[in-house]
């Protein structure tokens, strides 16, 4: 794919990130009922510099299905709030025990564990409040609420984190590793795209295509994340390497090797693009984004 196409999608993502960041700042202007410490912790984690990939997927899906991105902004913000809450909780000492996130101390290091837990709780609640209040018509809001709750809940995001923690220092095979990341990473990619399509009131076949695209893209994203960890730490190939492996978690390069991991990521991107072509020419930015994920350096 020519570099100019990747430049085009990069510019589009910059535009969408600006829209998302503006809306996130708007949604975190609390009234006097919210303690100042809690406000600070919420904004610290939610507004930290980030790729904003998941909310951008909401907006790109809405646009691909014929809706203006601004109409889907509340859903985009809700998805980013769920993502931020999950990162705050994942970083806690009882789970992944991380000290840094997005180039700054994690929420529990910057504040304290109790404040971090409560900031995550507040973000989780705020995500659903925004969907219920700002998505129209009400029938679409209810559908979005159901899908986001399902994707963030016990069988998907939270269940995937439990499976990930349970599997620490265990010998997993590739199928088991994929199953974990299909819930942890893939679920939020799928629901991001699904929310955008639902808000656009897209036909069922387009929603199904975006679900497949999201699942494939999410797994490819996780593999490239693991590969970037390997490259960043200049670790020996074929071993349990990268940040997560240091916690006893098996990574794709650690299980499959770097070469096979790259091959699988490329195959997943191809499958994602094939699924999205059902939507037609308007899916071009999604195809470009998929190739950008494969080519990313950070």
C-alpha positions in Angstrom: 0.0 0.0 0.0 1.5 3.4 -1.0 2.8 5.6 1.7 0.5 8.4 0.6 -2.5 6.3 1.6 -1.1 5.8 5.1 -0.4 9.5 5.3 -4.0 10.1 4.4 -5.4 7.9 7.2 -2.9 9.3 9.6 -4.2 12.8 8.9 -7.8 11.6 9.3 -6.9 9.9 12.6 -5.4 13.2 13.8 -8.6 15.0 13.0 -10.7 12.4 14.8 -8.4 12.3 17.8 -8.8 16.1 18.1 -12.6 15.7 18.1 -12.5 12.9 20.7 -10.1 14.8 23.0 -12.4 17.9 22.9 -15.4 15.8 23.7 -13.6 14.0 26.6 -12.7 17.3 28.1 -16.3 18.4 27.9 -17.6 15.2 29.6 -15.2 15.5 32.5 -16.3 19.0 33.6 -18.0 17.8 36.8 -20.2 19.8 39.1 -19.5 20.5 42.7 -20.7 17.1 43.8 -17.6 15.3 42.5 -14.6 15.5 44.9 -11.7 17.4 43.5 -9.3 14.4 44.1 -11.5 12.1 42.1 -11.9 14.7 39.3 -8.1 15.0 39.1 -7.6 11.2 39.0 -10.2 10.8 36.3 -8.8 13.5 34.1 -5.2 12.4 34.7 -5.9 8.9 33.3 -8.5 9.7 30.7 -6.9 12.7 29.1 -3.4 11.3 29.1 -1.8 11.3 25.6 -2.9 8.2 23.7 -3.7 6.8 20.3 -7.4 7.0 20.9 -7.7 4.1 18.4 -10.9 2.6 19.9 -12.9 5.8 19.8 -11.6 6.5 16.3 -12.9 3.1 15.2 -16.4 4.2 16.4 -16.2 7.4 14.3 -14.7 5.6 11.2 -17.4 2.9 11.3 -20.2 5.6 11.6 -18.7 7.4 8.6 -18.3 4.2 6.6 -22.0 3.5 7.2 -23.1 7.0 6.0 -23.3 8.9 9.3 -21.5 12.0 10.4 -18.7 11.3 13.0 -20.1 14.0 15.3 -23.3 12.0 15.8 -21.2 9.1 17.2 -19.0 11.2 19.4 -20.8 10.2 22.7 -20.3 6.5 21.9 -16.7 7.1 21.0 -16.1 8.8 24.4 -17.9 6.0 26.2 -15.6 3.4 24.6 -12.5 5.4 25.5 -13.8 5.7 29.1 -14.2 1.9 29.3 -10.7 1.5 27.9 -9.3 4.0 30.4 -11.1 2.4 33.4 -9.7 -1.0 32.3 -6.2 0.3 32.1 -6.4 1.9 35.6 -7.6 -1.4 37.1 -5.2 -3.6 35.1 -2.2 -1.5 36.3 -3.1 -2.1 40.0 -0.7 -4.1 42.2 -3.3 -6.9 42.5 -3.3 -7.3 38.8 -0.5 -6.3 36.4 1.3 -4.1 38.9 2.6 -1.5 36.4 4.3 1.8 37.4 4.0 3.6 34.1 1.3 4.1 31.5 1.3 6.3 28.4 4.6 7.8 29.5 3.5 8.9 32.9 3.1 7.2 36.4 0.1 5.0 36.6 -3.0 6.3 38.4 -2.4 4.4 41.6 1.3 5.7 41.6 0.3 9.3 40.9 -2.5 9.2 43.5 -3.1 6.0 45.6 -4.7 2.7 45.1 -8.1 3.6 46.5 -8.4 6.7 44.4 -7.3 4.7 41.3 -10.0 2.1 41.9 -12.7 4.7 42.4 -11.6 6.7 39.4 -12.0 3.5 37.3 -15.4 2.9 38.8 -16.5 6.4 38.0 -15.3 6.2 34.4 -17.2 2.9 34.0 -20.4 4.5 35.2 -19.9 7.7 33.2 -19.6 5.7 30.0 -23.1 4.3 30.3 -24.5 7.7 31.5 -23.2 9.4 28.3 -24.7 6.7 26.0 -28.1 6.9 27.8 -28.2 10.7 27.7 -26.7 11.6 24.3 -27.4 8.8 21.8 -30.6 9.2 19.9 -33.2 7.8 19.1 -33.7 6.0 22.5 -34.0 2.6 20.8 -30.5 3.0 19.4 -29.2 4.2 22.8 -30.6 1.0 24.4 -29.0 -1.2 21.8 -25.7 0.6 22.3 -25.9 0.3 26.1 -26.6 -3.5 25.8 -23.7 -4.1 23.4 -21.2 -2.1 25.4 -22.2 -3.7 28.7 -21.8 -7.1 27.1 -18.4 -6.4 25.6 -17.1 -4.8 28.9 -18.5 -7.5 31.1 -17.9 -11.0 32.5 -17.8 -12.9 29.3 -15.6 -10.5 27.4 -13.3 -7.8 28.7 -13.5 -8.6 32.4 -13.6 -12.3 31.7 -10.5 -12.0 29.5 -8.6 -10.2 32.2 -9.4 -13.0 34.7 -8.3 -15.6 32.1 -5.1 -13.6 31.5 -4.3 -13.4 35.3 -5.1 -17.1 35.8 -2.8 -18.1 32.9 0.3 -16.4 34.3 3.3 -18.7 34.4 1.2 -21.4 32.7 2.0 -23.1 29.4 -0.6 -21.9 27.0 -0.9 -22.9 23.3 -1.7 -20.5 20.5 -5.4 -21.2 20.6 -5.7 -20.4 24.3 -3.7 -17.2 23.9 -6.0 -16.1 21.0 -9.0 -16.9 23.1 -7.8 -14.5 25.9 -7.0 -11.7 23.5 -10.3 -12.1 21.6 -12.0 -11.1 24.8 -9.5 -8.6 26.2 -8.6 -6.7 23.0 -10.9 -8.0 20.4 -14.1 -7.3 22.3 -13.5 -3.6 22.6 -12.5 -3.3 19.0 -15.6 -5.1 17.9 -18.0 -3.1 20.0 -16.3 0.2 18.9 -17.1 -0.6 15.3 -20.5 -2.0 16.2 -21.5 1.1 18.0 -20.6 3.3 15.1 -22.6 1.1 12.7 -25.6 0.9 15.1 -25.7 4.7 15.4 -25.6 4.9 11.6 -28.5 2.4 11.6 -26.5 0.3 9.2 -27.8 -3.0 7.7 -27.2 -6.2 9.4 -24.6 -7.4 6.9 -22.5 -4.3 7.4 -22.6 -4.8 11.2 -21.5 -8.4 10.7 -18.7 -7.4 8.4 -17.5 -4.8 10.9 -17.6 -7.4 13.7 -15.3 -9.6 11.7 -13.1 -6.7 10.8 -12.8 -5.7 14.5 -12.0 -9.2 15.7 -9.2 -9.6 13.1 -7.9 -6.1 13.7 -7.9 -6.5 17.4 -5.8 -9.7 17.3 -3.4 -8.2 14.8 -3.1 -5.1 17.1 -2.2 -7.4 20.0 0.4 -9.3 18.0 2.0 -6.0 16.8 2.0 -4.8 20.4 3.9 -7.9 21.5 6.3 -7.5 18.6 7.0 -3.8 19.6 7.8 -5.0 23.1 10.3 -7.4 21.7 11.9 -4.8 19.5 11.9 -2.2 22.3 13.7 -4.4 24.8 16.0 -6.1 22.3 15.2 -9.4 23.7 16.4 -12.8 22.5 14.0 -14.3 19.9 11.9 -17.2 20.7 11.7 -16.7 24.5 9.1 -15.2 26.8 9.9 -11.6 26.1 8.4 -8.1 26.4 6.7 -6.3 29.3 3.9 -8.8 29.8 6.3 -11.7 29.7 8.2 -10.2 32.6 5.0 -10.7 34.6 4.8 -14.4 33.5 2.4 -13.7 30.7 3.1 -15.5 27.4 3.3 -13.3 24.3 2.8 -14.2 20.7 6.5 -13.9 19.8 7.3 -15.9 23.0 5.1 -18.7 21.8 5.4 -18.5 18.1 8.6 -16.7 17.4 8.9 -13.3 15.8 8.7 -14.4 12.1 5.5 -16.5 12.6 4.0 -13.7 14.7 4.6 -11.2 11.9 3.1 -13.6 9.4 0.0 -14.1 11.5 -0.5 -10.4 12.0 -0.3 -9.8 8.2 -2.7 -12.6 7.5 -5.2 -11.2 10.1 -5.0 -7.7 8.5 -5.7 -9.3 5.1 -8.7 -11.1 6.5 -9.9 -7.9 8.2 -9.7 -6.0 4.9 -11.6 -8.7 3.1 -14.4 -8.5 5.6 -14.7 -4.7 5.4 -14.9 -4.7 1.6 -18.6 -5.8 2.0 -19.4 -2.2 2.9 -18.0 -0.8 -0.3 -15.9 2.2 -1.2 -16.8 4.1 2.0 -14.7 1.4 3.9 -11.5 2.6 2.4 -10.3 4.4 5.6 -10.8 1.2 7.5 -8.7 -0.7 5.1 -6.0 2.0 5.3 -6.2 1.9 9.1 -5.6 -1.9 9.1 -2.4 -1.5 7.1 -1.4 1.3 9.4 -1.7 -1.0 12.4 0.5 -3.5 10.7 3.1 -0.9 9.9 3.1 0.9 13.2 6.4 1.5 15.1 5.0 2.3 18.5 
